[in-house]
Amino acid sequence: MACCNTRNGLIAGAVLGALLAVLGGILIPVGDSIITSTVSKEAVLENGTTAYENWISTAVPVYRQFWIFEVKNPVQVVENGSIPQVTEKGPYTYRIRYLPKENVTEHSNNTIAFLLPAGAIFEPLLSVGLEEDSVTILNLAVAGAYSMFPERLHPILNFLIKQNNASLFQTRSVKEILWGYRDPIVNQEVGLFFPYNGTYDGYYNVFTGKDDISKVALIDRWQGEQSTLYRSVSAEFTGTVNLKGIKMYHYMLPELLLAAPSVNPDNKCYCKNMDVTRNCTLGGVLDISSCRGMPIYISLPHFFHGSEELRDLVSGLSPSEEHHSTYLDVEPITGFTMSFAKRLQINMMYGPSKTITVLNQIKEYTLLPVVWLNETAILDDETADMFKAEVTSRIRMLEAVRITLMSIGSVLFVACAVAAFVVHRKQENGKVV
């Protein structure tokens, strides 16, 4: 009788172990479902959600750093056609995106529209110098007019340049170069980012994520067109990183994005000037002149991922993946971007001219770097601690419970099953334990 009770107890223990192991296994889809449901609820752009509150007014400071390329040999370039020698000067740092979105309107098709007000506040403690620092750069008006004016008007342009004692290069303050100044040649405000403060970007129309959480905050339309900042971009997953104790998926812009049209046909529409682009064979630059109204070409800083020819015509560039690549770190459970660095370089074109005196000695069409920028933000310590307490710690607790149940259940099942088998064999052999 005792033997039967022992065997029955062992069988019951094995069954209990199996149930615990199964329960631990069930926690996998159930736990994932709970997490997914919670994330989906809080990550959509809907009034009252965590994502909405952080989206409407950015909680984490966003900074835009500028490095301006100072030309060290302007006289030699103009008089002898020498290759320009540049050195970067910066960073000059501004806080941006600190103003809340305006005219926010929710639509029935699971999108939300808004205006993005522009503002930039100089941060001297995060900068190498002051906004009043002087830098010698390409003359924006001369280069712009040379490219945008038809050749028949070049004699008039040459007259205006001489009348104003201007040249191919000029010395201006950082503030003027970035945000604008009154130029006597074209008799209007000129600046790389003029106008900016007090203006608006948009209307934007983005997906809320209600019907598909993977589309949350993706841009549907910009100013009524299905386009973003002159083009849409994609990023490639390159691995995982640890950010303040939180696991992140690391994404970077692929080299193909700025490849020559012969490699990436999607870039064909950005190749307009055959002389500048060497018949569309140059990789690493996109012509956005039609968007900006100036001969501007964008690239990665220091022509990173660009054709060697680009750096052959400018001395002083040293591309580096660490300092010049664009990336973003995404938390895989919530899909929130916790850290990013958007790095771009603005280049302007100038070339030879028999009519314009300051360009008489120029031998090659040149894309000259003017400035490169790093727009960056990173999860602050307070938010990181809150995220770990509210999300990471709970996931780890669920994982610990799951593993504990499966481990105890598996051990109990195996131990009891083996013991029951041994007892059963002894019974069959007529041995009493």
Contacts in CASP RR format, 6 or more apart in sequence:
PFRMAT RR
TARGET T0000
AUTHOR 0000-0000-0000
METHOD contacts of the structure
MODEL  1
MACCNTRNGLIAGAVLGALLAVLGGILIPVGDSIITSTVSKEAVLENGTT
AYENWISTAVPVYRQFWIFEVKNPVQVVENGSIPQVTEKGPYTYRIRYLP
KENVTEHSNNTIAFLLPAGAIFEPLLSVGLEEDSVTILNLAVAGAYSMFP
ERLHPILNFLIKQNNASLFQTRSVKEILWGYRDPIVNQEVGLFFPYNGTY
DGYYNVFTGKDDISKVALIDRWQGEQSTLYRSVSAEFTGTVNLKGIKMYH
YMLPELLLAAPSVNPDNKCYCKNMDVTRNCTLGGVLDISSCRGMPIYISL
PHFFHGSEELRDLVSGLSPSEEHHSTYLDVEPITGFTMSFAKRLQINMMY
GPSKTITVLNQIKEYTLLPVVWLNETAILDDETADMFKAEVTSRIRMLEA
VRITLMSIGSVLFVACAVAAFVVHRKQENGKVV
3 423 0 8 1.000
3 426 0 8 1.000
3 427 0 8 1.000
3 432 0 8 1.000
3 433 0 8 1.000
6 423 0 8 1.000
6 433 0 8 1.000
7 420 0 8 1.000
7 423 0 8 1.000
7 424 0 8 1.000
7 427 0 8 1.000
9 416 0 8 1.000
9 420 0 8 1.000
10 416 0 8 1.000
10 417 0 8 1.000
10 419 0 8 1.000
10 420 0 8 1.000
10 423 0 8 1.000
11 416 0 8 1.000
11 420 0 8 1.000
12 416 0 8 1.000
13 412 0 8 1.000
13 413 0 8 1.000
13 416 0 8 1.000
14 412 0 8 1.000
14 413 0 8 1.000
14 416 0 8 1.000
14 417 0 8 1.000
14 420 0 8 1.000
16 409 0 8 1.000
16 412 0 8 1.000
16 416 0 8 1.000
17 408 0 8 1.000
17 409 0 8 1.000
17 410 0 8 1.000
17 412 0 8 1.000
17 413 0 8 1.000
17 416 0 8 1.000
18 409 0 8 1.000
18 413 0 8 1.000
19 409 0 8 1.000
20 405 0 8 1.000
20 406 0 8 1.000
20 408 0 8 1.000
20 409 0 8 1.000
20 412 0 8 1.000
20 413 0 8 1.000
21 405 0 8 1.000
21 406 0 8 1.000
21 409 0 8 1.000
21 410 0 8 1.000
21 413 0 8 1.000
23 405 0 8 1.000
24 401 0 8 1.000
24 402 0 8 1.000
24 405 0 8 1.000
24 406 0 8 1.000
25 402 0 8 1.000
25 405 0 8 1.000
25 406 0 8 1.000
27 398 0 8 1.000
27 401 0 8 1.000
27 402 0 8 1.000
27 405 0 8 1.000
28 402 0 8 1.000
31 398 0 8 1.000
35 333 0 8 1.000
35 395 0 8 1.000
35 398 0 8 1.000
39 213 0 8 1.000
39 333 0 8 1.000
39 334 0 8 1.000
39 335 0 8 1.000
40 213 0 8 1.000
41 49 0 8 1.000
42 49 0 8 1.000
42 50 0 8 1.000
42 51 0 8 1.000
42 334 0 8 1.000
43 49 0 8 1.000
43 50 0 8 1.000
43 51 0 8 1.000
43 209 0 8 1.000
43 213 0 8 1.000
43 216 0 8 1.000
43 334 0 8 1.000
43 335 0 8 1.000
43 336 0 8 1.000
44 51 0 8 1.000
44 52 0 8 1.000
44 208 0 8 1.000
44 209 0 8 1.000
44 210 0 8 1.000
44 213 0 8 1.000
44 216 0 8 1.000
45 51 0 8 1.000
45 52 0 8 1.000
45 55 0 8 1.000
45 112 0 8 1.000
45 206 0 8 1.000
45 207 0 8 1.000
45 208 0 8 1.000
45 209 0 8 1.000
45 216 0 8 1.000
45 217 0 8 1.000
46 52 0 8 1.000
46 106 0 8 1.000
46 208 0 8 1.000
46 210 0 8 1.000
47 106 0 8 1.000
51 216 0 8 1.000
51 336 0 8 1.000
53 59 0 8 1.000
55 101 0 8 1.000
55 217 0 8 1.000
56 100 0 8 1.000
56 101 0 8 1.000
56 104 0 8 1.000
57 99 0 8 1.000
57 100 0 8 1.000
57 101 0 8 1.000
58 97 0 8 1.000
58 98 0 8 1.000
58 377 0 8 1.000
59 383 0 8 1.000
60 377 0 8 1.000
60 378 0 8 1.000
60 379 0 8 1.000
60 380 0 8 1.000
60 383 0 8 1.000
61 95 0 8 1.000
61 98 0 8 1.000
61 377 0 8 1.000
61 380 0 8 1.000
62 95 0 8 1.000
62 96 0 8 1.000
62 97 0 8 1.000
62 98 0 8 1.000
62 375 0 8 1.000
62 376 0 8 1.000
62 377 0 8 1.000
63 93 0 8 1.000
63 94 0 8 1.000
63 95 0 8 1.000
63 96 0 8 1.000
63 123 0 8 1.000
63 126 0 8 1.000
63 375 0 8 1.000
63 376 0 8 1.000
63 377 0 8 1.000
64 93 0 8 1.000
64 94 0 8 1.000
64 95 0 8 1.000
64 96 0 8 1.000
64 120 0 8 1.000
64 373 0 8 1.000
64 374 0 8 1.000
64 375 0 8 1.000
64 376 0 8 1.000
65 90 0 8 1.000
65 91 0 8 1.000
65 92 0 8 1.000
65 93 0 8 1.000
65 94 0 8 1.000
65 126 0 8 1.000
65 373 0 8 1.000
65 374 0 8 1.000
65 375 0 8 1.000
65 376 0 8 1.000
66 90 0 8 1.000
66 91 0 8 1.000
66 92 0 8 1.000
66 93 0 8 1.000
66 94 0 8 1.000
66 174 0 8 1.000
66 178 0 8 1.000
66 371 0 8 1.000
66 372 0 8 1.000
66 373 0 8 1.000
67 88 0 8 1.000
67 89 0 8 1.000
67 90 0 8 1.000
67 91 0 8 1.000
67 92 0 8 1.000
67 301 0 8 1.000
67 371 0 8 1.000
67 372 0 8 1.000
67 373 0 8 1.000
67 374 0 8 1.000
68 88 0 8 1.000
68 89 0 8 1.000
68 90 0 8 1.000
68 92 0 8 1.000
68 135 0 8 1.000
68 137 0 8 1.000
68 174 0 8 1.000
68 177 0 8 1.000
68 370 0 8 1.000
68 371 0 8 1.000
69 86 0 8 1.000
69 87 0 8 1.000
69 88 0 8 1.000
69 89 0 8 1.000
69 137 0 8 1.000
69 368 0 8 1.000
69 369 0 8 1.000
69 370 0 8 1.000
69 371 0 8 1.000
69 372 0 8 1.000
70 86 0 8 1.000
70 87 0 8 1.000
70 88 0 8 1.000
70 89 0 8 1.000
70 135 0 8 1.000
70 136 0 8 1.000
70 137 0 8 1.000
71 77 0 8 1.000
71 84 0 8 1.000
71 85 0 8 1.000
71 86 0 8 1.000
71 136 0 8 1.000
71 137 0 8 1.000
71 138 0 8 1.000
71 169 0 8 1.000
71 368 0 8 1.000
72 85 0 8 1.000
72 86 0 8 1.000
72 87 0 8 1.000
72 136 0 8 1.000
73 82 0 8 1.000
73 84 0 8 1.000
73 85 0 8 1.000
74 84 0 8 1.000
74 136 0 8 1.000
74 167 0 8 1.000
74 168 0 8 1.000
74 169 0 8 1.000
76 82 0 8 1.000
77 83 0 8 1.000
77 84 0 8 1.000
77 168 0 8 1.000
77 169 0 8 1.000
77 362 0 8 1.000
78 167 0 8 1.000
78 168 0 8 1.000
78 169 0 8 1.000
78 358 0 8 1.000
78 361 0 8 1.000
79 361 0 8 1.000
80 361 0 8 1.000
81 361 0 8 1.000
81 362 0 8 1.000
81 363 0 8 1.000
83 313 0 8 1.000
83 314 0 8 1.000
83 315 0 8 1.000
84 314 0 8 1.000
84 315 0 8 1.000
84 366 0 8 1.000
84 368 0 8 1.000
85 315 0 8 1.000
85 316 0 8 1.000
86 314 0 8 1.000
86 315 0 8 1.000
86 316 0 8 1.000
86 317 0 8 1.000
86 368 0 8 1.000
86 369 0 8 1.000
87 316 0 8 1.000
88 372 0 8 1.000
89 128 0 8 1.000
89 133 0 8 1.000
89 135 0 8 1.000
90 127 0 8 1.000
90 128 0 8 1.000
90 129 0 8 1.000
91 126 0 8 1.000
91 127 0 8 1.000
91 128 0 8 1.000
91 374 0 8 1.000
92 122 0 8 1.000
92 127 0 8 1.000
92 128 0 8 1.000
92 129 0 8 1.000
92 131 0 8 1.000
92 133 0 8 1.000
92 174 0 8 1.000
92 178 0 8 1.000
93 122 0 8 1.000
93 123 0 8 1.000
93 126 0 8 1.000
93 127 0 8 1.000
94 120 0 8 1.000
94 121 0 8 1.000
94 122 0 8 1.000
94 123 0 8 1.000
95 120 0 8 1.000
95 121 0 8 1.000
95 123 0 8 1.000
96 118 0 8 1.000
96 119 0 8 1.000
96 120 0 8 1.000
96 121 0 8 1.000
96 375 0 8 1.000
97 116 0 8 1.000
98 119 0 8 1.000
98 121 0 8 1.000
99 117 0 8 1.000
99 118 0 8 1.000
99 119 0 8 1.000
100 117 0 8 1.000
101 114 0 8 1.000
101 115 0 8 1.000
101 116 0 8 1.000
101 117 0 8 1.000
102 114 0 8 1.000
102 115 0 8 1.000
102 116 0 8 1.000
102 117 0 8 1.000
102 200 0 8 1.000
103 113 0 8 1.000
103 114 0 8 1.000
103 115 0 8 1.000
103 203 0 8 1.000
104 112 0 8 1.000
104 113 0 8 1.000
104 114 0 8 1.000
105 112 0 8 1.000
105 113 0 8 1.000
105 114 0 8 1.000
106 112 0 8 1.000
106 208 0 8 1.000
107 113 0 8 1.000
107 205 0 8 1.000
110 207 0 8 1.000
110 208 0 8 1.000
110 209 0 8 1.000
110 210 0 8 1.000
110 211 0 8 1.000
111 205 0 8 1.000
111 206 0 8 1.000
111 207 0 8 1.000
111 208 0 8 1.000
111 220 0 8 1.000
112 205 0 8 1.000
112 206 0 8 1.000
112 208 0 8 1.000
113 203 0 8 1.000
113 204 0 8 1.000
113 205 0 8 1.000
113 206 0 8 1.000
114 202 0 8 1.000
114 203 0 8 1.000
114 204 0 8 1.000
114 206 0 8 1.000
115 200 0 8 1.000
115 201 0 8 1.000
115 202 0 8 1.000
115 203 0 8 1.000
115 204 0 8 1.000
116 200 0 8 1.000
116 201 0 8 1.000
116 202 0 8 1.000
116 204 0 8 1.000
117 198 0 8 1.000
117 199 0 8 1.000
117 200 0 8 1.000
117 201 0 8 1.000
118 196 0 8 1.000
118 197 0 8 1.000
118 198 0 8 1.000
118 199 0 8 1.000
118 200 0 8 1.000
118 201 0 8 1.000
119 196 0 8 1.000
119 197 0 8 1.000
119 198 0 8 1.000
120 179 0 8 1.000
120 196 0 8 1.000
120 197 0 8 1.000
122 131 0 8 1.000
124 130 0 8 1.000
130 174 0 8 1.000
131 173 0 8 1.000
131 174 0 8 1.000
131 175 0 8 1.000
132 173 0 8 1.000
132 174 0 8 1.000
132 175 0 8 1.000
133 173 0 8 1.000
133 174 0 8 1.000
134 171 0 8 1.000
134 172 0 8 1.000
134 173 0 8 1.000
135 171 0 8 1.000
135 172 0 8 1.000
135 173 0 8 1.000
135 174 0 8 1.000
135 177 0 8 1.000
136 169 0 8 1.000
136 170 0 8 1.000
136 171 0 8 1.000
137 169 0 8 1.000
137 170 0 8 1.000
137 171 0 8 1.000
137 172 0 8 1.000
137 177 0 8 1.000
137 370 0 8 1.000
138 168 0 8 1.000
138 169 0 8 1.000
138 170 0 8 1.000
138 348 0 8 1.000
138 350 0 8 1.000
138 368 0 8 1.000
138 370 0 8 1.000
139 166 0 8 1.000
139 167 0 8 1.000
139 168 0 8 1.000
139 169 0 8 1.000
139 170 0 8 1.000
140 170 0 8 1.000
140 177 0 8 1.000
140 183 0 8 1.000
140 190 0 8 1.000
140 191 0 8 1.000
140 192 0 8 1.000
140 294 0 8 1.000
140 348 0 8 1.000
140 370 0 8 1.000
141 166 0 8 1.000
141 183 0 8 1.000
141 185 0 8 1.000
141 186 0 8 1.000
141 190 0 8 1.000
142 157 0 8 1.000
142 161 0 8 1.000
142 166 0 8 1.000
142 167 0 8 1.000
142 168 0 8 1.000
142 185 0 8 1.000
142 350 0 8 1.000
142 358 0 8 1.000
143 168 0 8 1.000
143 295 0 8 1.000
143 348 0 8 1.000
143 349 0 8 1.000
143 350 0 8 1.000
143 368 0 8 1.000
144 294 0 8 1.000
144 295 0 8 1.000
144 348 0 8 1.000
145 157 0 8 1.000
145 185 0 8 1.000
145 186 0 8 1.000
146 154 0 8 1.000
146 157 0 8 1.000
146 295 0 8 1.000
146 350 0 8 1.000
146 351 0 8 1.000
146 353 0 8 1.000
146 356 0 8 1.000
146 359 0 8 1.000
147 289 0 8 1.000
147 294 0 8 1.000
147 295 0 8 1.000
147 349 0 8 1.000
147 350 0 8 1.000
148 289 0 8 1.000
148 293 0 8 1.000
148 294 0 8 1.000
148 295 0 8 1.000
149 156 0 8 1.000
149 157 0 8 1.000
151 355 0 8 1.000
154 353 0 8 1.000
154 355 0 8 1.000
154 356 0 8 1.000
155 355 0 8 1.000
157 185 0 8 1.000
157 356 0 8 1.000
158 355 0 8 1.000
158 356 0 8 1.000
158 357 0 8 1.000
160 166 0 8 1.000
160 185 0 8 1.000
161 167 0 8 1.000
161 185 0 8 1.000
161 356 0 8 1.000
161 357 0 8 1.000
161 358 0 8 1.000
162 357 0 8 1.000
164 184 0 8 1.000
164 185 0 8 1.000
166 184 0 8 1.000
166 185 0 8 1.000
166 358 0 8 1.000
167 358 0 8 1.000
168 350 0 8 1.000
168 358 0 8 1.000
168 359 0 8 1.000
168 362 0 8 1.000
172 181 0 8 1.000
176 191 0 8 1.000
177 191 0 8 1.000
177 192 0 8 1.000
177 370 0 8 1.000
177 371 0 8 1.000
178 191 0 8 1.000
178 192 0 8 1.000
178 193 0 8 1.000
178 371 0 8 1.000
179 191 0 8 1.000
179 193 0 8 1.000
179 194 0 8 1.000
179 196 0 8 1.000
179 197 0 8 1.000
180 189 0 8 1.000
180 190 0 8 1.000
180 191 0 8 1.000
180 192 0 8 1.000
180 193 0 8 1.000
180 194 0 8 1.000
181 189 0 8 1.000
181 190 0 8 1.000
181 191 0 8 1.000
182 188 0 8 1.000
182 189 0 8 1.000
182 190 0 8 1.000
183 189 0 8 1.000
183 190 0 8 1.000
189 195 0 8 1.000
192 346 0 8 1.000
192 370 0 8 1.000
192 371 0 8 1.000
202 222 0 8 1.000
202 223 0 8 1.000
203 221 0 8 1.000
203 222 0 8 1.000
203 223 0 8 1.000
203 224 0 8 1.000
204 219 0 8 1.000
204 221 0 8 1.000
204 222 0 8 1.000
205 219 0 8 1.000
205 220 0 8 1.000
205 221 0 8 1.000
205 222 0 8 1.000
205 224 0 8 1.000
206 217 0 8 1.000
206 218 0 8 1.000
206 219 0 8 1.000
206 220 0 8 1.000
207 215 0 8 1.000
207 216 0 8 1.000
207 217 0 8 1.000
207 218 0 8 1.000
207 220 0 8 1.000
208 216 0 8 1.000
209 215 0 8 1.000
209 216 0 8 1.000
209 217 0 8 1.000
219 228 0 8 1.000
219 232 0 8 1.000
220 226 0 8 1.000
221 227 0 8 1.000
222 228 0 8 1.000
222 229 0 8 1.000
230 286 0 8 1.000
230 288 0 8 1.000
230 291 0 8 1.000
231 270 0 8 1.000
231 286 0 8 1.000
233 253 0 8 1.000
233 257 0 8 1.000
234 254 0 8 1.000
234 257 0 8 1.000
235 251 0 8 1.000
235 252 0 8 1.000
235 253 0 8 1.000
235 254 0 8 1.000
235 327 0 8 1.000
235 328 0 8 1.000
236 251 0 8 1.000
236 252 0 8 1.000
236 253 0 8 1.000
236 254 0 8 1.000
237 249 0 8 1.000
237 250 0 8 1.000
237 251 0 8 1.000
238 250 0 8 1.000
238 251 0 8 1.000
238 252 0 8 1.000
239 249 0 8 1.000
239 250 0 8 1.000
240 247 0 8 1.000
240 248 0 8 1.000
240 249 0 8 1.000
240 250 0 8 1.000
241 247 0 8 1.000
241 248 0 8 1.000
241 250 0 8 1.000
241 329 0 8 1.000
242 248 0 8 1.000
243 329 0 8 1.000
243 338 0 8 1.000
243 339 0 8 1.000
243 378 0 8 1.000
243 379 0 8 1.000
243 384 0 8 1.000
244 379 0 8 1.000
244 381 0 8 1.000
244 384 0 8 1.000
245 384 0 8 1.000
245 388 0 8 1.000
245 392 0 8 1.000
246 331 0 8 1.000
246 338 0 8 1.000
246 379 0 8 1.000
246 384 0 8 1.000
246 387 0 8 1.000
246 388 0 8 1.000
246 392 0 8 1.000
247 331 0 8 1.000
247 332 0 8 1.000
248 329 0 8 1.000
248 330 0 8 1.000
248 331 0 8 1.000
248 332 0 8 1.000
248 338 0 8 1.000
248 339 0 8 1.000
249 329 0 8 1.000
249 330 0 8 1.000
249 331 0 8 1.000
249 332 0 8 1.000
250 327 0 8 1.000
250 328 0 8 1.000
250 329 0 8 1.000
251 327 0 8 1.000
251 328 0 8 1.000
251 329 0 8 1.000
251 330 0 8 1.000
252 325 0 8 1.000
252 326 0 8 1.000
252 327 0 8 1.000
253 300 0 8 1.000
253 325 0 8 1.000
253 326 0 8 1.000
253 327 0 8 1.000
255 305 0 8 1.000
256 263 0 8 1.000
256 264 0 8 1.000
257 264 0 8 1.000
258 267 0 8 1.000
258 283 0 8 1.000
258 284 0 8 1.000
258 285 0 8 1.000
258 286 0 8 1.000
258 299 0 8 1.000
258 300 0 8 1.000
258 305 0 8 1.000
258 306 0 8 1.000
259 267 0 8 1.000
259 283 0 8 1.000
259 284 0 8 1.000
260 267 0 8 1.000
260 280 0 8 1.000
260 281 0 8 1.000
260 282 0 8 1.000
260 283 0 8 1.000
260 284 0 8 1.000
260 307 0 8 1.000
261 267 0 8 1.000
261 268 0 8 1.000
261 270 0 8 1.000
261 271 0 8 1.000
261 280 0 8 1.000
262 280 0 8 1.000
262 281 0 8 1.000
263 283 0 8 1.000
267 286 0 8 1.000
268 280 0 8 1.000
270 286 0 8 1.000
270 287 0 8 1.000
270 288 0 8 1.000
271 277 0 8 1.000
271 280 0 8 1.000
271 287 0 8 1.000
272 287 0 8 1.000
272 289 0 8 1.000
272 290 0 8 1.000
273 287 0 8 1.000
273 349 0 8 1.000
273 365 0 8 1.000
274 280 0 8 1.000
275 365 0 8 1.000
276 282 0 8 1.000
276 287 0 8 1.000
276 297 0 8 1.000
276 349 0 8 1.000
276 365 0 8 1.000
276 367 0 8 1.000
277 285 0 8 1.000
277 287 0 8 1.000
278 309 0 8 1.000
281 307 0 8 1.000
282 306 0 8 1.000
282 307 0 8 1.000
282 309 0 8 1.000
282 310 0 8 1.000
283 305 0 8 1.000
283 306 0 8 1.000
283 307 0 8 1.000
283 310 0 8 1.000
284 299 0 8 1.000
284 300 0 8 1.000
284 303 0 8 1.000
284 305 0 8 1.000
284 306 0 8 1.000
284 307 0 8 1.000
284 310 0 8 1.000
285 297 0 8 1.000
285 298 0 8 1.000
285 299 0 8 1.000
285 303 0 8 1.000
285 306 0 8 1.000
285 310 0 8 1.000
285 347 0 8 1.000
285 367 0 8 1.000
286 297 0 8 1.000
286 298 0 8 1.000
286 299 0 8 1.000
287 296 0 8 1.000
287 297 0 8 1.000
288 296 0 8 1.000
288 297 0 8 1.000
288 298 0 8 1.000
289 295 0 8 1.000
289 296 0 8 1.000
289 297 0 8 1.000
294 348 0 8 1.000
295 348 0 8 1.000
295 349 0 8 1.000
296 346 0 8 1.000
296 347 0 8 1.000
296 348 0 8 1.000
297 346 0 8 1.000
297 347 0 8 1.000
297 348 0 8 1.000
297 349 0 8 1.000
297 367 0 8 1.000
298 344 0 8 1.000
298 345 0 8 1.000
298 346 0 8 1.000
298 347 0 8 1.000
299 306 0 8 1.000
299 310 0 8 1.000
299 344 0 8 1.000
299 345 0 8 1.000
299 347 0 8 1.000
299 367 0 8 1.000
300 306 0 8 1.000
300 319 0 8 1.000
300 324 0 8 1.000
300 325 0 8 1.000
300 326 0 8 1.000
300 343 0 8 1.000
300 344 0 8 1.000
300 345 0 8 1.000
301 319 0 8 1.000
301 323 0 8 1.000
301 324 0 8 1.000
301 343 0 8 1.000
301 344 0 8 1.000
301 345 0 8 1.000
301 372 0 8 1.000
301 374 0 8 1.000
302 311 0 8 1.000
302 317 0 8 1.000
302 318 0 8 1.000
302 319 0 8 1.000
302 320 0 8 1.000
302 324 0 8 1.000
302 345 0 8 1.000
302 369 0 8 1.000
302 372 0 8 1.000
303 310 0 8 1.000
303 311 0 8 1.000
303 317 0 8 1.000
303 319 0 8 1.000
303 345 0 8 1.000
303 369 0 8 1.000
304 319 0 8 1.000
304 320 0 8 1.000
304 321 0 8 1.000
304 324 0 8 1.000
304 325 0 8 1.000
305 319 0 8 1.000
306 319 0 8 1.000
310 367 0 8 1.000
311 317 0 8 1.000
311 319 0 8 1.000
313 364 0 8 1.000
313 366 0 8 1.000
313 367 0 8 1.000
314 366 0 8 1.000
314 367 0 8 1.000
314 368 0 8 1.000
314 369 0 8 1.000
317 369 0 8 1.000
324 343 0 8 1.000
324 372 0 8 1.000
325 341 0 8 1.000
325 343 0 8 1.000
326 341 0 8 1.000
326 342 0 8 1.000
326 343 0 8 1.000
326 344 0 8 1.000
327 340 0 8 1.000
327 341 0 8 1.000
328 337 0 8 1.000
328 339 0 8 1.000
328 340 0 8 1.000
328 341 0 8 1.000
329 337 0 8 1.000
329 338 0 8 1.000
329 339 0 8 1.000
329 340 0 8 1.000
330 336 0 8 1.000
330 337 0 8 1.000
330 338 0 8 1.000
331 337 0 8 1.000
331 338 0 8 1.000
331 387 0 8 1.000
333 391 0 8 1.000
333 395 0 8 1.000
334 391 0 8 1.000
338 378 0 8 1.000
338 379 0 8 1.000
338 384 0 8 1.000
339 377 0 8 1.000
339 378 0 8 1.000
339 379 0 8 1.000
340 375 0 8 1.000
340 376 0 8 1.000
340 377 0 8 1.000
341 374 0 8 1.000
341 375 0 8 1.000
341 376 0 8 1.000
342 374 0 8 1.000
342 375 0 8 1.000
342 376 0 8 1.000
343 372 0 8 1.000
343 373 0 8 1.000
343 374 0 8 1.000
343 375 0 8 1.000
344 372 0 8 1.000
344 373 0 8 1.000
345 369 0 8 1.000
345 371 0 8 1.000
345 372 0 8 1.000
345 373 0 8 1.000
346 369 0 8 1.000
346 370 0 8 1.000
346 371 0 8 1.000
346 372 0 8 1.000
346 373 0 8 1.000
347 367 0 8 1.000
347 368 0 8 1.000
347 369 0 8 1.000
347 370 0 8 1.000
348 367 0 8 1.000
348 368 0 8 1.000
348 370 0 8 1.000
349 365 0 8 1.000
349 366 0 8 1.000
349 367 0 8 1.000
349 368 0 8 1.000
350 359 0 8 1.000
350 362 0 8 1.000
350 365 0 8 1.000
350 366 0 8 1.000
350 368 0 8 1.000
351 359 0 8 1.000
351 362 0 8 1.000
351 364 0 8 1.000
351 365 0 8 1.000
351 366 0 8 1.000
352 359 0 8 1.000
352 360 0 8 1.000
352 362 0 8 1.000
352 363 0 8 1.000
352 364 0 8 1.000
352 365 0 8 1.000
353 359 0 8 1.000
353 360 0 8 1.000
353 362 0 8 1.000
354 360 0 8 1.000
379 387 0 8 1.000
423 433 0 8 1.000
426 432 0 8 1.000
426 433 0 8 1.000
END
